[in-house]
């Protein structure tokens, strides 16, 4: 099939590349000329494990192309994905200006029937707005469907290629046929294509992310209570996760969720609720608890240094909001660095992928280390914020010789309590006895 993807951000680039990989002829469109040039030259613009290889392969096969020209990009396309940014506006609602502008531009350019797909996370009712904008100048038949994306950063290719489900919001049989054909190669294992009305599809995306954010937040609160009550959240997790109604995944307590999706989507759903005069109380609590959770270990750090961090140096392992990404949006590391520096401490940070992004944001106000041990040089304590695999089995003897004090504040519960005790470290983690 001939597919167009408008917007080459994270979702757009993964969508375009993966649909090229399943044999379609894909053209990705973006207004950012520099980005398009780089992509045309085979230089990938995001970090995502496994993506670069199939990106290059499909460019070489001539199945994946890039352009800044919308008319050229969508020419003859049977499916046009809109994968455009929906940044939160001042009131928390998703700003639709990019999507609606492209929808308006598309109308006069359509030459044949096409399915226009909302891939971005957009509030309930957006498909109707897009349809109305396209229709203003369209001279041919078209459909607008909602097809929310559930991929996770870091495992996006696998999530895309082997989706647990594909949700499509449309009532049009013509559009359903096109979407069935496009997704057939990805649903070979029998995972379902779930059709519903477009408003339900739009709501499904927010409900999924808000539910997962709530699940994590619930565990974070259980963890906080475990600390006070002398229980261990790891055991509680195992105890409840084996109940299939609860499930084992997304029960890991830590210093809060971040990223470009959960915070934004929880906020946007709260705004949607407010628009309908519905007081969605859980969402407000989730946002508040998560904000506080990000600096959960700060009181422990301060207490260790008798309330005075002035002149101290803290090594921070992990800057990305989670492993396998360089994404630092809403990353707990940023809140911790802010709290540490405001308290007068110096920070020596290390992250395998995200240091360039933090450098762009913070300049040289903190030290960017060459590796995890360099971060410890001259440091008084270690704070772990992201669970990169390379942090899981460090050389503790080396840590001991470099770090001034044998103290670790671990926001991701990487180490066993017994091990830390045997090694003689003062060890503060989340939801476990200190
Ligand atoms: C999330 C969803 O998982 C995807 O399904 C969705 O498509 C995506 O948002 C989106 O809307 O685009 P993502 O933000 O990439 O994906 O990351 P997750 O792996 O879901 O992690 C989100 C945050 O939750 C991270 O900060 C992670 O550290 C935290 N987390 C996750 C926990 O604190 N505990 C857990 O048990 C799991």
Boltz pocket constraint, residues with backbone or C-beta under 6 A from the ligand:
constraints:
  - pocket:
      binder: B
      contacts: [[A, 121], [A, 149], [A, 150], [A, 151], [A, 152], [A, 153], [A, 154], [A, 209], [A, 212], [A, 216], [A, 249], [A, 250], [A, 251], [A, 252], [A, 253], [A, 254], [A, 256], [A, 257], [A, 258], [A, 259], [A, 260], [A, 261], [A, 262], [A, 321], [A, 322]]
      max_distance: 6.0
